[in-house]
Amino acid sequence: MFVKNIVLTRALDRESMDEEGLSTDVIVELVDGQKYIATFYASDFLETMIREERSTPEYSSGHYYKILNMVLVKNLNHEDMLEVIDEMIDEGDFQLVFNKV
């Protein structure tokens, strides 16, 4: 395993995290000390966000909604996130989504 630690920033500012209804930045520290960051969205959060923002200019007249470098997951609990990140590293997707801190 290449991951030493992960931190979900949303968990830092809320005592009880609704794992299916939010987004969070994920900071990954690898065993070599390098740190990376990416934003993850729980699927329920994204559905709610799109529904609420359809009337705003960011929705681009209703044809599409753009979020760059998005990672969409069912929920954002720590154990599942670690599995997702390990899989992303194994598959080569990690460097496509995460930015070096």
Contacts in CASP RR format, 6 or more apart in sequence:
PFRMAT RR
TARGET T0000
AUTHOR 0000-0000-0000
METHOD contacts of the structure
MODEL  1
MFVKNIVLTRALDRESMDEEGLSTDVIVELVDGQKYIATFYASDFLETMI
REERSTPEYSSGHYYKILNMVLVKNLNHEDMLEVIDEMIDEGDFQLVFNK
V
1 31 0 8 1.000
1 86 0 8 1.000
2 30 0 8 1.000
2 31 0 8 1.000
2 86 0 8 1.000
2 89 0 8 1.000
3 28 0 8 1.000
3 29 0 8 1.000
3 30 0 8 1.000
3 31 0 8 1.000
3 82 0 8 1.000
3 85 0 8 1.000
3 86 0 8 1.000
3 89 0 8 1.000
4 29 0 8 1.000
4 30 0 8 1.000
4 31 0 8 1.000
4 33 0 8 1.000
5 28 0 8 1.000
5 29 0 8 1.000
6 26 0 8 1.000
6 27 0 8 1.000
6 28 0 8 1.000
6 29 0 8 1.000
6 78 0 8 1.000
6 81 0 8 1.000
6 82 0 8 1.000
6 85 0 8 1.000
7 26 0 8 1.000
7 27 0 8 1.000
7 29 0 8 1.000
8 17 0 8 1.000
8 24 0 8 1.000
8 25 0 8 1.000
8 26 0 8 1.000
8 76 0 8 1.000
8 78 0 8 1.000
8 81 0 8 1.000
9 24 0 8 1.000
9 25 0 8 1.000
9 26 0 8 1.000
9 27 0 8 1.000
10 17 0 8 1.000
10 22 0 8 1.000
10 23 0 8 1.000
10 24 0 8 1.000
10 25 0 8 1.000
10 76 0 8 1.000
11 17 0 8 1.000
11 24 0 8 1.000
11 78 0 8 1.000
17 76 0 8 1.000
17 77 0 8 1.000
19 42 0 8 1.000
19 75 0 8 1.000
19 76 0 8 1.000
19 77 0 8 1.000
20 42 0 8 1.000
20 43 0 8 1.000
20 44 0 8 1.000
20 45 0 8 1.000
20 74 0 8 1.000
20 75 0 8 1.000
20 76 0 8 1.000
21 42 0 8 1.000
21 44 0 8 1.000
21 45 0 8 1.000
21 48 0 8 1.000
21 75 0 8 1.000
22 42 0 8 1.000
22 45 0 8 1.000
22 76 0 8 1.000
23 39 0 8 1.000
23 40 0 8 1.000
23 41 0 8 1.000
23 42 0 8 1.000
23 45 0 8 1.000
23 46 0 8 1.000
23 76 0 8 1.000
24 39 0 8 1.000
24 40 0 8 1.000
24 76 0 8 1.000
25 37 0 8 1.000
25 38 0 8 1.000
25 39 0 8 1.000
25 40 0 8 1.000
26 37 0 8 1.000
26 38 0 8 1.000
26 39 0 8 1.000
26 40 0 8 1.000
26 71 0 8 1.000
26 81 0 8 1.000
26 85 0 8 1.000
27 35 0 8 1.000
27 36 0 8 1.000
27 37 0 8 1.000
27 101 0 8 1.000
28 35 0 8 1.000
28 36 0 8 1.000
28 37 0 8 1.000
28 38 0 8 1.000
28 85 0 8 1.000
28 98 0 8 1.000
29 35 0 8 1.000
30 36 0 8 1.000
34 100 0 8 1.000
35 100 0 8 1.000
35 101 0 8 1.000
36 94 0 8 1.000
36 98 0 8 1.000
36 99 0 8 1.000
36 100 0 8 1.000
36 101 0 8 1.000
37 98 0 8 1.000
37 99 0 8 1.000
37 101 0 8 1.000
38 69 0 8 1.000
38 71 0 8 1.000
38 97 0 8 1.000
38 98 0 8 1.000
38 99 0 8 1.000
39 69 0 8 1.000
39 70 0 8 1.000
39 71 0 8 1.000
40 71 0 8 1.000
40 72 0 8 1.000
40 73 0 8 1.000
40 76 0 8 1.000
40 81 0 8 1.000
40 84 0 8 1.000
41 49 0 8 1.000
41 67 0 8 1.000
41 70 0 8 1.000
41 71 0 8 1.000
41 72 0 8 1.000
41 73 0 8 1.000
42 73 0 8 1.000
42 74 0 8 1.000
42 75 0 8 1.000
42 76 0 8 1.000
43 72 0 8 1.000
43 73 0 8 1.000
43 74 0 8 1.000
46 67 0 8 1.000
46 70 0 8 1.000
46 72 0 8 1.000
50 59 0 8 1.000
50 65 0 8 1.000
53 59 0 8 1.000
53 65 0 8 1.000
54 62 0 8 1.000
58 65 0 8 1.000
59 65 0 8 1.000
60 66 0 8 1.000
69 96 0 8 1.000
69 97 0 8 1.000
69 99 0 8 1.000
71 84 0 8 1.000
71 97 0 8 1.000
73 80 0 8 1.000
73 81 0 8 1.000
73 84 0 8 1.000
74 80 0 8 1.000
85 94 0 8 1.000
88 94 0 8 1.000
88 97 0 8 1.000
88 98 0 8 1.000
END
